[in-house]
Structures are given as structure tokens and as C-alpha cells.
Amino acid sequence: MVRIIGYKEREKEDGTPFFILELQGGVEMSLSKTGQYYATAKKAYVTSTFDEQTCKALIGSEIPGTIEKKEVEPYNYVVKETGEELTLNHRWVFVPEYEEANKQDEVIDQLMADTSTFSQNGVSQLAEQSI
């Protein structure tokens, strides 16, 4: 589950305003480079068709799904606190629960053995060859 924790106003290319929802996943413990654990949570943004009043009302709502790392074309990012410019090649994206289930089904299908290698009549093909 992810929680809607905020929203932001953005502008389309034609100047029309729209709102994006800020999503946050559950608390996770991460290990720092110094060997100390710290609490963190993944965040992602999704566009919406909602007006500002609806976005405000949605804060605190939970949505079934997760926030996952997705590889993208490299882009520049400036750390607001330090002014440091980084080149990143990933984004954090929201994946709805139903897509997670589809991904799990695909993985299971890939892990299943090719049943054509098994006997269809109860007798091993190798056993038939040695007779």
C-alpha cells in the first residue's frame, strides 16, 4: 500500500494547470555507507485529473500498490540543499497492485518447466529408447 501525502500544481505545455499527487511507500530500513541504519520511504508522483479541492481531500488515502525503481534515459538532477548536480538514470514510479499480480504471474510462468519434456503416457521417453 502507498499513501497520498501531498499534491503539487504543474502546467501543461499550453499553460493549463493540473495537479500531481505525491505518493509515499511504507517505512524501510536502509544501511548507510558508514554502516548505520536509517529509516526512509520511497516517493513517487502521479498525474491526476482532480481539482485542488479533491487533491486536498485525498491526502491520507491509501492505494494498493508499491513504488518501484524504473530505469530511464539519463537526466540531470540538482540537489536543492547542496546545489550539487547529479546525472540519474532511474525514477521511482507507482505500480498498481493489479500490475504487481500480473508481474508475479509472468515470473511464475517463466519458472515453470517445459512440460513437453515430460512423458504424456506415464512412460519415460528415455525408458522407451532403452527397450
C-alpha positions as CSV (number, residue, x, y, z in Angstrom):
1,M,0.0,0.0,0.0
2,V,1.1,3.6,-0.7
3,R,-0.3,6.7,0.9
4,I,-1.1,10.0,-0.7
5,I,0.9,12.5,1.3
6,G,0.5,15.7,-0.8
7,Y,0.0,17.3,-4.2
8,K,1.6,19.9,-6.4
9,E,0.3,22.1,-9.2
10,R,2.0,21.9,-12.6
11,E,1.4,23.4,-16.0
12,K,0.9,21.7,-19.3
13,E,2.8,23.0,-22.4
14,D,-0.2,25.2,-23.3
15,G,-0.2,26.8,-19.8
16,T,-3.2,24.9,-18.5
17,P,-2.8,24.0,-14.8
18,F,-3.1,20.4,-13.5
19,F,-2.3,18.6,-10.3
20,I,0.0,15.7,-9.4
21,L,-0.3,13.5,-6.4
22,E,2.7,12.8,-4.1
23,L,2.7,9.1,-3.1
24,Q,4.8,7.5,-0.3
25,G,5.5,3.9,0.4
26,G,6.0,2.3,3.8
27,V,8.9,2.8,6.1
28,E,12.0,0.9,5.1
29,M,15.4,0.5,6.9
30,S,18.4,1.2,4.7
31,L,22.1,0.8,5.5
32,S,24.3,3.9,5.1
33,K,27.8,3.9,3.7
34,T,29.0,4.4,7.3
35,G,27.3,1.2,8.4
36,Q,24.4,2.8,10.3
37,Y,20.8,2.0,9.6
38,Y,18.3,4.8,8.9
39,A,14.5,4.9,8.2
40,T,13.4,6.0,4.7
41,A,10.4,5.7,2.4
42,K,10.2,5.7,-1.4
43,K,8.2,8.6,-3.0
44,A,6.7,8.9,-6.5
45,Y,4.4,11.3,-8.3
46,V,1.4,10.5,-10.5
47,T,-0.6,12.9,-12.6
48,S,-4.3,13.3,-11.9
49,T,-7.4,14.8,-13.4
50,F,-8.5,16.1,-10.0
51,D,-9.0,19.7,-9.0
52,E,-7.2,21.2,-6.0
53,Q,-10.0,20.6,-3.6
54,T,-10.2,16.9,-4.4
55,C,-6.4,16.5,-4.1
56,K,-6.6,18.1,-0.6
57,A,-9.3,15.7,0.3
58,L,-7.3,12.7,-0.9
59,I,-4.3,13.3,1.4
60,G,-4.1,10.4,3.8
61,S,-5.8,7.9,1.4
62,E,-4.1,4.6,0.7
63,I,-3.9,3.0,-2.7
64,P,-3.0,-0.7,-3.3
65,G,0.4,-0.9,-5.0
66,T,4.1,-0.2,-4.5
67,I,6.7,2.3,-5.5
68,E,9.5,0.7,-7.7
69,K,12.7,1.9,-9.3
70,K,12.5,2.1,-13.1
71,E,15.5,2.6,-15.4
72,V,15.1,5.6,-17.7
73,E,17.2,7.7,-20.1
74,P,19.9,9.6,-18.1
75,Y,18.8,13.1,-16.9
76,N,20.3,15.8,-14.7
77,Y,19.0,16.5,-11.2
78,V,20.0,19.3,-8.8
79,V,20.1,18.6,-5.1
80,K,18.2,21.5,-3.6
81,E,20.1,21.5,-0.3
82,T,23.6,21.5,-1.8
83,G,23.2,22.7,-5.4
84,E,25.1,19.5,-6.5
85,E,24.1,18.4,-10.0
86,L,23.7,14.6,-10.5
87,T,23.1,12.5,-13.5
88,L,20.5,9.9,-12.8
89,N,19.2,7.0,-14.9
90,H,16.2,5.9,-12.8
91,R,12.9,7.2,-11.4
92,W,10.6,6.0,-8.7
93,V,7.3,5.0,-10.2
94,F,4.0,3.8,-8.7
95,V,2.9,0.3,-9.7
96,P,-0.7,-0.6,-9.0
97,E,-1.4,-3.8,-7.2
98,Y,-3.1,-5.5,-10.2
99,E,0.1,-4.9,-12.2
100,E,2.2,-6.5,-9.4
101,A,0.0,-9.6,-9.6
102,N,0.5,-9.7,-13.4
103,K,4.3,-9.5,-13.0
104,Q,4.2,-12.3,-10.4
105,D,2.2,-14.5,-12.8
106,E,4.7,-13.8,-15.6
107,V,7.6,-14.8,-13.3
108,I,5.8,-18.0,-12.2
109,D,5.2,-18.9,-15.9
110,Q,8.9,-18.3,-16.7
111,L,9.9,-20.6,-13.8
112,M,7.6,-23.4,-14.8
113,A,9.3,-26.3,-16.6
114,D,8.6,-27.0,-20.2
115,T,6.0,-29.8,-19.8
116,S,6.8,-31.2,-23.3
117,T,9.9,-32.8,-21.8
118,F,7.7,-35.0,-19.5
119,S,6.1,-38.2,-20.5
120,Q,2.5,-37.8,-21.6
121,N,1.7,-41.6,-21.2
122,G,3.4,-42.3,-17.9
123,V,6.4,-43.9,-19.5
124,S,9.7,-42.0,-19.7
125,Q,11.0,-41.4,-23.3
126,L,14.4,-42.4,-22.1
127,A,13.0,-45.7,-20.8
128,E,11.3,-46.3,-24.2
129,Q,14.6,-45.8,-26.0
130,S,16.4,-48.4,-23.9
131,I,13.8,-51.1,-24.6
